[in-house]
Amino acid sequence: MSATAGAPVHVAGLNSTALNGHNRISTQALTSLAKAAAAEALGVASQDVRAEWSDDDGLLALSLVSPIKIPSLTEVLRDPGRVAGVGGSILARTVSAKSRIMARVTELSGAELSRVDVRISGARITEGGRVR
């Protein structure tokens, strides 16, 4: 991804109307950012997330494969409200995570994403505490 400067740029302590040049964010940096955003949204470690980028008519499409953190079935049997307490079903949480991941990656990188696809590859079971 690259962005060409030329429009007015406002930087704290710098009163320049234009800074010429190029800014580039490497694929590796974008991938690390996407993995961190997905890990945060799905409640897992970033090293458990796989991320892949593709071109989608000039925009970036992000494909993720990740486990998701869930409460144990014992906890859910003991307290059926636990599912709602962690944000709902795995499907509902995945749909919600997609929009949060897209927003976070766009906010931090400035990259315009066309879509985020998430495939849940497994579950990380937690005992006690709250799952996010």
N, C-alpha and C positions, 0 to 999 in steps of 0.2 A: 504494500500500500504506500502511496506517496501523495504528498500534498505540496503544491507549488504556492509559495508566498507571493504577494504582490498587492494584496488588499491591505487596508490599514490593520496593523497588529498592535494591540495594547498589552504591554508587558510592564509589570510593576517597576517603577523607577526608570523607565525608558520611554521617551516621547518620540518615537519614530513612527512615521506614517506607513513605511513599508520596509520589510526585511526580505531581500531577494534571496532565492536559493530553494533548496528542496529539503523536505523532511521525509524520512523513510522509517517505517516500523517494520522490522524483519518478521518473516513468517514465524520464526521461533519465538519472538516476543509476543506476537498475537496469539500463538498457540498456548504459551504459558499463561497469558491473561485469560483466555477462554477456559482453560482447565481450572484455574483458580475460581473464576466466576461460577462454573458448573459445580465445583466442589462445595462452594459456599451455599449454593441453592439446593443441593441434594444432600448435604450433611455428611460428605465423605472427604477423604484426603485427596488432594489434587493429583497425587501420583496414581490414584485408582481410576482417573478419568483419561480417556483417549479422545483426542480432538483431531479433526481433519477439515481442511478448507477446500472449497471448490469455487469455480467461477459460475455465477448465475446471471447471465446477461449483463455482465459488467459490475455486478455487485458480489459481495462475498456471501457464500452459504457455509454455515458451520454445521458439521455433523459430530455429535458426541456419543460416546458409549461409556456408560458409568453404572456402578451400583448405586443404590439409594439406601439411606438409613431408615430403618423401620423399628417399631417396638416389637418385643418378642410376642409370640402368640399367647404365651402364658399371661403376660400383662394385659393383652387385649381381652382374653377370656375373663380375667379378674375384673377388668374395668373397660367395658365396651366403648365408653366415651373417649378412651385413649386415642382411637383413630382420628376422631375430630380434633382432639387436642394437639395432634402432630401435623394437622393441616389437611386431613382427609385421606382418601384412598391413594394408592400409588399413582394411579392414572391422574387424579386431580392434582396431586403435587407435582407430577411431571409437566403437565400443561402449564401450571403456574410458574414452574422453574424456567420453562422455555422463554417466557416473556421477561422474567427477571434477568436471565443470562444475556439475552439480546440487549436489554437496556444497559446493563452493567458494562458489557464489552464496548458498546457504542459510546457510552459516557466516558470511559477511561481511555479509549484508543482514538475516537473520532471516526472509526471505520463504519461505513454504512453496510449493514447486513440485510440480505434479502429474507433470510430465514434461519432458524435454528432447529435442527432435527435431533431428538434425543432418543436413544435406545437404552433401556434399562437392562443391564447385564447380570444383575444379581442384587442381593440384599445384604446390608450390614445391620445386624440385629443388635439393638441396645437393650440393656437391662436397667430399669429405673431412670430417673431424670426425665427431662423433656427432650424430645427430638425436634429439630428444626428442619 
